[in-house]
């Protein structure tokens, strides 16, 4: 599609959010060769551990069936009874091997991407039944790579089986004359040799294919620089908008602070660069800073204080220290109690003189 970014523009690793969204949609790194390896391993285990018991169970069931064949009637009910006996015997023989294959199929997926339960990938989509989309998938680079891999696997496995079977080629002619029990043991040994070799081969194939599939999956999830910025805006908010909000909040705080200046007991100044308005009333544990500012804001605080006849006291070191150590609406630190007490004492004496 025209609005999709070019693959060459995807230079950024996928974010945690994109990885999580992809996983929730069932889009995970997955190699079919890993699943095949587990199924081959399961087949090897079944032949090694269960094939003898399966053969014995089935043979016993068939022997019992044949020995009592004359007792069965072949009307509708008799046929159903015979089929049920055979079915239950077969199910009993394959129950454990079937469980081994079930566990192998489950493990093949879990080891690749953990336990994942989602239904989005199996929901019907028009693109899945579209002939045009099907042709695109059929002749895509992924399909060609998969075809090449399948062909290579077929050739390699065929050569491997031929190499294993070749030393036993002379015995194949006499196998038709072997007793069934001997024949089954011989076939079991050959099957185990073949499966062991194929499992060893598929260990390399599965590991390489998983690394390839994971890299392809990772590359598809990569993001452009613009996508990273857009995601950041969605998660953290647009920096421009956040800046405007911060500016509005600062402006409101400044207005609220200037409205409190007329309630100040004293304004300590630098005299021109700093201004800190303090309020102290009887019963308060310590003076409180109700306004502070530097430069233009300090000038505005001094103007409002002058308009409302609030005393201005020039004390540059104290003004700078208070501006750096106390926030608006907070009590002054204990370190400045003495210096502030002297200023407030001076103001109180000044006010007493005015009253006299």
C-alpha positions as CSV (number, residue, x, y, z in Angstrom):
1,X,0.0,0.0,0.0
2,X,1.2,3.5,-0.7
3,X,0.9,4.7,2.9
4,X,3.1,1.8,4.3
5,X,6.7,2.9,5.1
6,X,9.5,1.6,2.9
7,X,11.4,-1.3,4.5
8,X,14.6,0.7,4.1
9,X,13.2,3.4,6.4
10,X,12.7,1.0,9.3
11,X,15.9,1.7,11.1
12,X,14.6,1.6,14.7
13,X,14.1,-1.5,16.9
14,X,10.5,-2.3,17.8
15,X,9.3,-0.8,21.0
16,X,8.0,-2.9,23.9
17,X,4.5,-1.6,23.1
18,X,4.7,-2.8,19.5
19,X,6.1,-6.2,20.6
20,X,3.3,-6.6,23.1
21,X,0.6,-5.6,20.5
22,X,2.1,-8.1,18.0
23,X,2.1,-10.9,20.6
24,X,-1.5,-10.1,21.5
25,X,-2.4,-10.5,17.8
26,X,-0.6,-13.8,17.6
27,X,2.3,-12.3,15.6
28,X,5.3,-14.1,17.1
29,X,8.6,-15.6,15.8
30,X,7.8,-19.2,14.8
31,X,9.6,-21.8,12.9
32,X,7.7,-24.9,11.6
33,X,11.0,-26.8,11.6
34,X,11.1,-26.6,15.4
35,X,7.6,-28.2,15.5
36,X,8.8,-30.8,13.1
37,X,11.8,-31.5,15.3
38,X,9.6,-32.2,18.3
39,X,7.3,-34.4,16.3
40,X,10.3,-36.4,15.0
41,X,11.6,-36.7,18.5
42,X,8.2,-37.9,19.7
43,X,8.1,-40.5,16.9
44,X,11.5,-41.8,18.0
45,X,10.3,-42.0,21.6
46,X,7.2,-43.9,20.6
47,X,9.1,-46.4,18.5
48,X,11.7,-46.9,21.2
49,X,9.3,-47.2,24.2
50,X,5.8,-48.0,23.0
51,X,5.9,-49.9,19.7
52,X,6.4,-53.3,21.3
53,X,3.5,-52.8,23.7
54,X,1.3,-51.5,20.8
55,X,2.1,-54.5,18.7
56,X,1.3,-56.9,21.6
57,X,-1.9,-55.1,22.4
58,X,-3.2,-55.1,18.9
59,X,-2.1,-58.7,18.2
60,X,-3.8,-59.9,21.4
61,X,-7.0,-58.0,20.4
62,X,-6.9,-59.5,16.9
63,X,-6.2,-63.0,18.2
64,X,-9.2,-62.8,20.6
65,X,-11.3,-61.4,17.8
66,X,-10.3,-64.2,15.3
67,X,-10.6,-67.0,17.9
68,X,-14.2,-66.0,18.6
69,X,-15.0,-65.0,15.0
70,X,-17.6,-67.8,14.9
71,X,-19.5,-66.3,17.9
72,X,-20.1,-63.0,16.1
73,X,-23.2,-62.4,14.1
74,X,-23.0,-60.2,11.1
75,X,-26.4,-58.5,11.3
76,X,-26.5,-54.8,12.1
77,X,-25.9,-55.2,15.9
78,X,-23.2,-57.8,15.4
79,X,-21.2,-55.6,13.0
80,X,-21.4,-52.7,15.4
81,X,-20.2,-54.9,18.3
82,X,-17.3,-56.1,16.3
83,X,-16.3,-52.6,15.3
84,X,-16.5,-51.4,18.9
85,X,-14.2,-54.2,20.1
86,X,-11.6,-53.4,17.4
87,X,-11.9,-49.6,18.0
88,X,-11.4,-49.9,21.8
89,X,-8.5,-52.2,21.2
90,X,-6.9,-49.7,18.8
91,X,-7.6,-46.7,21.2
92,X,-6.0,-48.6,24.1
93,X,-2.9,-49.3,22.0
94,X,-2.4,-45.8,20.7
95,X,-3.5,-43.8,23.8
96,X,0.0,-43.3,25.3
97,X,1.7,-42.6,21.9
98,X,-1.0,-40.1,21.1
99,X,-0.3,-38.3,24.4
100,X,3.4,-38.2,23.5
101,X,2.6,-36.5,20.2
102,X,0.2,-34.1,21.8
103,X,2.9,-33.1,24.4
104,X,5.5,-32.7,21.6
105,X,3.1,-30.5,19.5
106,X,2.4,-28.3,22.6
107,X,6.1,-28.1,23.5
108,X,7.1,-27.1,20.0
109,X,5.1,-23.9,20.3
110,X,5.8,-23.1,24.0
111,X,9.6,-23.3,23.6
112,X,9.5,-20.7,20.8
113,X,7.2,-18.0,22.2
114,X,5.8,-19.2,25.5
115,X,2.2,-20.0,26.3
116,X,0.0,-17.9,24.0
117,X,-3.8,-18.1,23.6
118,X,-5.4,-15.8,21.1
119,X,-8.1,-16.1,18.5
120,X,-7.5,-13.2,16.2
121,X,-5.3,-15.1,13.8
122,X,-8.1,-17.7,13.2
123,X,-10.8,-15.1,12.6
124,X,-12.1,-15.2,9.0
125,X,-10.6,-12.5,6.8
126,X,-11.4,-11.6,3.2
127,X,-7.7,-11.4,2.4
128,X,-7.3,-15.1,3.2
129,X,-9.8,-16.1,0.5
130,X,-8.9,-13.5,-2.0
131,X,-7.4,-15.1,-5.2
132,X,-5.2,-12.0,-5.7
133,X,-3.9,-12.1,-2.2
134,X,-3.4,-15.9,-2.6
135,X,-1.3,-15.4,-5.7
136,X,0.8,-12.7,-4.0
137,X,1.5,-15.1,-1.2
138,X,2.2,-18.0,-3.6
139,X,4.8,-16.1,-5.5
140,X,6.2,-14.0,-2.7
141,X,9.9,-14.2,-1.6
142,X,8.8,-16.0,1.6
143,X,7.1,-18.7,-0.4
144,X,10.1,-19.1,-2.7
145,X,12.4,-19.4,0.3
146,X,10.0,-22.0,1.9
147,X,9.9,-24.0,-1.3
148,X,13.7,-23.9,-1.6
149,X,14.0,-25.1,2.0
150,X,11.5,-27.9,1.5
151,X,13.3,-29.1,-1.6
152,X,16.7,-29.0,0.2
153,X,15.3,-30.9,3.1
154,X,13.8,-33.5,0.9
155,X,17.1,-34.1,-0.9
156,X,19.2,-34.1,2.3
157,X,16.9,-36.4,4.2
158,X,16.6,-38.7,1.2
159,X,20.4,-38.9,0.9
160,X,20.7,-39.5,4.7
161,X,18.2,-42.4,4.6
162,X,19.9,-43.9,1.6
163,X,23.2,-43.8,3.4
164,X,21.7,-45.5,6.5
165,X,19.8,-48.2,4.4
166,X,22.7,-49.0,2.1
167,X,24.6,-51.2,4.5
168,X,21.4,-53.2,5.1
169,X,20.5,-53.5,1.4
170,X,21.4,-57.2,1.3
171,X,19.1,-58.1,4.2
172,X,16.1,-56.4,2.5
173,X,15.7,-59.4,0.1
174,X,15.4,-61.9,3.0
175,X,13.1,-59.8,5.1
176,X,10.1,-61.1,3.2
177,X,10.9,-64.6,4.5
178,X,11.4,-63.6,8.1
179,X,9.1,-64.4,11.0
180,X,6.8,-61.5,11.9
181,X,8.3,-61.0,15.3
182,X,11.8,-61.0,13.9
183,X,10.8,-58.8,11.0
184,X,9.2,-56.2,13.4
185,X,12.4,-56.1,15.5
186,X,14.5,-55.6,12.4
187,X,12.2,-52.8,11.1
188,X,12.2,-51.2,14.5
189,X,16.1,-51.0,14.6
190,X,16.2,-49.6,11.0
191,X,13.5,-47.0,11.9
192,X,15.3,-46.0,15.0
193,X,18.5,-45.5,13.1
194,X,16.8,-43.4,10.5
195,X,14.9,-41.3,13.0
196,X,17.9,-40.7,15.2
197,X,19.9,-39.5,12.1
198,X,17.0,-37.3,11.0
199,X,16.5,-35.8,14.5
200,X,20.2,-35.0,14.6
201,X,20.0,-33.4,11.2
202,X,16.9,-31.5,12.1
203,X,18.5,-30.1,15.3
204,X,20.8,-28.0,13.1
205,X,18.0,-27.3,10.6
206,X,15.5,-26.2,13.3
207,X,18.0,-24.0,15.1
208,X,19.1,-22.3,11.9
209,X,15.5,-21.8,10.7
210,X,14.3,-20.4,14.0
211,X,17.2,-17.9,14.0
212,X,16.2,-16.9,10.4
213,X,12.5,-16.7,11.2
214,X,13.1,-14.6,14.3
215,X,15.3,-12.2,12.4
216,X,12.6,-11.9,9.6
217,X,9.9,-11.3,12.2
218,X,12.1,-8.7,14.0
219,X,12.8,-6.9,10.8
220,X,9.1,-6.7,9.9
221,X,8.3,-5.2,13.3
222,X,11.1,-2.5,13.0
223,X,9.9,1.0,13.1
224,X,10.7,4.2,11.3
225,X,11.9,7.2,13.2
226,X,8.6,8.9,12.7
227,X,6.7,5.9,14.1
228,X,8.8,6.1,17.2
229,X,8.0,9.8,17.6
230,X,4.3,9.2,17.0
231,X,4.2,6.4,19.6
232,X,6.1,8.5,22.1
233,X,3.5,11.3,21.6
234,X,0.7,8.8,22.1
235,X,2.2,7.4,25.3
236,X,3.8,10.5,26.8
237,X,1.7,13.2,25.1
238,X,2.7,15.7,22.5
239,X,5.7,17.8,23.8
240,X,4.2,20.9,22.3
241,X,0.9,20.4,24.0
242,X,2.6,19.5,27.3
243,X,4.7,22.7,27.0
244,X,1.6,24.7,26.5
245,X,-0.1,23.1,29.5
246,X,2.9,23.7,31.6
247,X,3.0,27.3,30.5
248,X,-0.7,27.7,31.4
249,X,-0.2,26.2,34.8
250,X,2.8,28.4,35.5
251,X,0.8,31.4,34.5
252,X,-2.1,30.5,36.8
253,X,0.4,29.8,39.6
254,X,2.0,33.2,39.0
255,X,-1.4,35.0,39.1
256,X,-2.4,33.2,42.3
257,X,1.0,34.0,43.8
258,X,0.7,37.8,42.9
259,X,-2.8,37.8,44.4
260,X,-1.3,36.7,47.7
261,X,1.4,39.4,47.8
262,X,-0.9,42.0,49.5
263,X,-1.1,39.6,52.5
264,X,2.7,39.5,53.0
265,X,4.3,40.8,56.2
266,X,7.5,41.7,54.4
267,X,9.2,41.4,51.0
268,X,13.0,40.7,51.1
269,X,14.8,41.9,48.0
270,X,18.2,41.7,46.3
271,X,17.3,44.7,45.6
272,X,16.6,44.4,41.9
273,X,17.0,40.7,40.9
274,X,15.3,38.8,43.7
275,X,12.2,39.2,45.7
276,X,10.7,36.9,48.4
277,X,7.4,37.7,50.1
278,X,7.0,36.3,53.6
279,X,3.9,36.1,55.7
280,X,4.0,35.8,59.5
281,X,1.1,36.0,61.9
282,X,0.7,35.3,65.6
283,X,0.3,31.6,66.2
284,X,2.3,30.5,63.1
285,X,5.2,28.2,63.9
286,X,7.4,29.9,61.2
287,X,7.1,32.5,58.4
288,X,5.7,31.2,55.1
289,X,6.8,32.1,51.6
290,X,3.8,33.3,49.7
291,X,5.6,34.6,46.6
292,X,9.0,34.7,45.1
293,X,10.6,35.6,41.8
294,X,13.6,37.0,39.9
295,X,14.1,39.8,37.5
296,X,10.7,40.8,35.9
297,X,8.7,38.8,38.3
298,X,10.7,40.2,41.3
299,X,10.0,43.7,40.0
300,X,6.2,42.9,39.8
301,X,6.2,41.6,43.3
302,X,7.9,44.8,44.6
303,X,5.4,46.9,42.7
304,X,2.4,45.1,44.2
305,X,4.0,45.3,47.6
306,X,4.6,49.0,47.2
307,X,1.0,49.5,46.1
308,X,-0.3,47.8,49.3
309,X,2.3,49.4,51.6
310,X,4.1,46.1,52.3
311,X,7.6,46.8,53.8
312,X,10.5,46.1,51.4
313,X,13.8,45.1,53.1
314,X,17.0,44.9,51.1
315,X,19.1,41.9,52.1
316,X,20.7,40.3,49.0
317,X,22.3,37.2,50.7
318,X,19.1,36.4,52.5
319,X,16.9,37.0,49.4
320,X,19.0,34.7,47.2
321,X,19.2,32.0,49.9
322,X,15.4,32.0,50.5
323,X,14.7,32.0,46.8
324,X,16.9,28.9,46.4
325,X,15.8,27.0,49.5
326,X,12.0,27.6,50.0
327,X,9.0,26.9,47.7
328,X,5.8,29.0,47.6
329,X,3.4,28.1,50.4
330,X,6.2,26.4,52.4
331,X,7.7,27.4,55.7
332,X,11.2,28.8,55.6
333,X,14.0,26.4,56.6
334,X,15.3,26.4,60.2
335,X,18.7,27.6,58.9
336,X,17.2,31.0,58.1
337,X,15.1,31.5,61.2
338,X,17.5,33.9,62.9
339,X,18.1,36.1,59.8
340,X,14.3,36.2,59.0
341,X,13.5,36.9,62.7
342,X,15.8,39.9,62.6
343,X,14.0,41.2,59.5
344,X,10.5,40.6,60.9
345,X,11.6,42.2,64.2
346,X,12.8,45.2,62.3
347,X,9.5,45.4,60.4
348,X,7.5,45.2,63.6
349,X,9.5,48.0,65.2
350,X,9.0,50.0,62.1
351,X,5.3,49.5,62.2
352,X,5.2,50.4,65.9
353,X,7.0,53.7,65.1
354,X,4.4,54.5,62.4
355,X,1.5,53.9,64.8
356,X,3.1,56.2,67.3
